[in-house]
Amino acid sequence: MAKPTPEQASFTEFLPLCKAMKMQVTDVDTDIGGATITMPYDPEMIGDPDTGVIHGGPVSVLLDSVSGLAVTMHPENTAMTATIDLRIDYMRPAPPGQDLIATAQVYHTTRTVAFIRATAFADDQTKPIAQATGAFVFARKEAS
């Protein structure tokens, strides 16, 4: 992974929900199609007022967004992407008061579909909050 260029970092600025949730692109991998996005803790996103735990909706948006960015970063992709299918498994609550980080990587492509794996976590990547697998629209470069 590498630090994003200004153009790559602006990915979250073009998506209104990502911008509202103050997401930031922190790393990209243009060799294989990978990305990392950070989302700061925000009391507006609390799902359980008694515990301060973030609602699952913002976690879903984070995983979907980082997955789309990973597909966009793939070296053979030539166009924007869209989610075809996204399955999310929630494993534990997000710790109150902590920023969330999500990473995604493209692990297989066809001519028109990219398949991803993504993980959301707080302070420890070995303790995922949620994991996702999905399929996204993919536009492969034509062979010359």
Backbone torsions as a table, in degrees:
resi	resn	phi	psi	omega
1	MET	NA	151.6	179.7
2	ALA	-136.2	160.4	175.7
3	LYS	-64.6	140.7	-177.6
4	PRO	-73.0	150.7	170.5
5	THR	-70.5	165.0	176.7
6	PRO	-55.6	-39.0	179.4
7	GLU	-64.9	-43.8	178.5
8	GLN	-66.3	-39.7	-179.5
9	ALA	-65.4	-23.6	-178.0
10	SER	-79.0	-2.7	-179.8
11	PHE	-48.2	-47.7	-177.0
12	THR	-74.0	-18.0	177.9
13	GLU	-73.8	-24.7	-177.7
14	PHE	-87.1	-11.4	179.2
15	LEU	-106.8	109.7	-172.9
16	PRO	-53.1	-40.7	-179.2
17	LEU	-67.7	-41.1	177.1
18	CYS	-62.2	-42.1	179.3
19	LYS	-63.7	-44.0	179.4
20	ALA	-63.2	-31.4	-179.4
21	MET	-90.0	4.9	175.6
22	LYS	59.7	34.3	178.4
23	MET	-70.5	147.2	178.6
24	GLN	-133.1	134.2	174.1
25	VAL	-75.6	123.2	-178.3
26	THR	-109.5	-26.8	179.1
27	ASP	-150.4	150.6	173.8
28	VAL	-139.3	156.2	175.9
29	ASP	-132.3	102.8	-178.5
30	THR	-87.4	-1.9	177.1
31	ASP	-79.8	-36.8	-176.5
32	ILE	-127.2	-10.7	-176.5
33	GLY	90.7	83.1	179.7
34	GLY	-147.1	160.4	-179.1
35	ALA	-161.3	157.8	172.6
36	THR	-133.7	133.0	176.2
37	ILE	-128.2	139.1	176.4
38	THR	-109.5	139.1	177.3
39	MET	-124.0	118.4	-179.4
40	PRO	-69.5	148.8	175.4
41	TYR	-61.4	137.5	179.4
42	ASP	-142.9	122.0	179.5
43	PRO	-55.9	-22.8	177.6
44	GLU	-65.3	-18.6	-176.6
45	MET	-99.8	6.7	-178.6
46	ILE	-66.2	132.5	177.1
47	GLY	-97.6	-27.2	179.8
48	ASP	-127.2	101.8	-176.5
49	PRO	-59.9	-27.0	-179.4
50	ASP	-70.9	-29.8	-177.1
51	THR	-110.7	-20.4	-176.6
52	GLY	80.2	11.9	-178.8
53	VAL	-73.7	136.6	178.5
54	ILE	-66.2	139.2	176.8
55	HIS	-64.1	154.1	179.3
56	GLY	-66.2	-24.6	-179.4
57	GLY	-59.0	-52.0	177.4
58	PRO	-61.3	-33.3	176.8
59	VAL	-64.5	-40.5	177.4
60	SER	-62.1	-45.3	179.8
61	VAL	-61.7	-42.0	179.3
62	LEU	-61.4	-47.1	-179.2
63	LEU	-66.6	-41.2	178.3
64	ASP	-63.8	-43.0	-177.7
65	SER	-66.7	-46.0	-179.7
66	VAL	-66.2	-31.9	177.6
67	SER	-67.6	-45.3	177.3
68	GLY	-61.5	-39.0	177.9
69	LEU	-65.6	-40.7	178.6
70	ALA	-59.2	-43.6	178.4
71	VAL	-63.3	-43.6	179.4
72	THR	-60.3	-33.0	-178.8
73	MET	-80.4	-11.0	-177.8
74	HIS	-60.0	134.9	-174.4
75	PRO	-64.5	-20.1	-179.6
76	GLU	-100.5	2.2	179.1
77	ASN	-83.5	138.4	-177.1
78	THR	-118.6	2.0	-175.9
79	ALA	-147.6	174.1	174.1
80	MET	-65.7	168.7	-176.9
81	THR	-124.5	172.3	174.1
82	ALA	-148.5	151.2	180.0
83	THR	-75.3	128.4	173.1
84	ILE	-94.9	-46.2	-177.6
85	ASP	-153.8	139.5	177.7
86	LEU	-144.0	120.5	176.9
87	ARG	-108.5	128.8	-179.4
88	ILE	-121.6	129.7	173.5
89	ASP	-108.1	118.8	178.1
90	TYR	-89.2	126.5	-172.6
91	MET	-108.6	-29.8	178.1
92	ARG	-163.2	161.4	178.9
93	PRO	-69.1	149.3	174.1
94	ALA	-70.6	131.4	-179.5
95	PRO	-62.1	129.9	179.8
96	PRO	-58.1	139.5	175.4
97	GLY	82.0	-0.5	-177.1
98	GLN	-109.5	143.0	174.0
99	ASP	-65.6	153.3	175.8
100	LEU	-108.8	145.6	178.8
101	ILE	-124.3	138.9	175.9
102	ALA	-131.2	137.7	175.8
103	THR	-121.3	149.4	177.4
104	ALA	-144.3	151.7	178.4
105	GLN	-144.6	137.9	172.5
106	VAL	-77.2	127.3	179.9
107	TYR	-113.3	-10.5	177.2
108	HIS	-162.0	144.9	175.4
109	THR	-134.8	150.9	168.1
110	THR	-115.9	-168.3	178.8
111	ARG	-64.5	-31.3	-173.1
112	THR	-127.5	-2.6	-177.1
113	VAL	-134.8	136.4	172.4
114	ALA	-112.5	137.5	179.6
115	PHE	-108.6	134.4	-175.1
116	ILE	-125.7	161.1	166.9
117	ARG	-129.1	137.7	-178.5
118	ALA	-140.6	152.1	179.3
119	THR	-136.4	137.4	172.8
120	ALA	-112.8	136.8	180.0
121	PHE	-150.8	172.3	177.8
122	ALA	-105.6	-92.6	-175.0
123	ASP	-97.9	-12.7	-173.9
124	ASP	-137.3	111.2	-176.7
125	GLN	-64.2	-20.0	178.8
126	THR	-81.5	-3.7	177.7
127	LYS	-121.8	75.9	-176.0
128	PRO	-65.6	145.4	172.2
129	ILE	-83.9	-41.2	179.2
130	ALA	-154.6	152.7	174.5
131	GLN	-129.7	149.1	-178.1
132	ALA	-134.9	149.9	167.5
133	THR	-129.1	147.6	-177.5
134	GLY	-162.3	172.6	176.9
135	ALA	-126.0	136.6	-176.4
136	PHE	-133.0	151.5	175.9
137	VAL	-60.4	136.2	-177.2
138	PHE	-136.8	135.3	177.8
139	ALA	-118.6	97.2	-177.2
140	ARG	-72.2	142.4	173.9
141	LYS	-60.9	139.4	177.3
142	GLU	-73.0	140.3	176.7
143	ALA	-68.0	140.4	-179.6
144	SER	-90.0	NA	NA
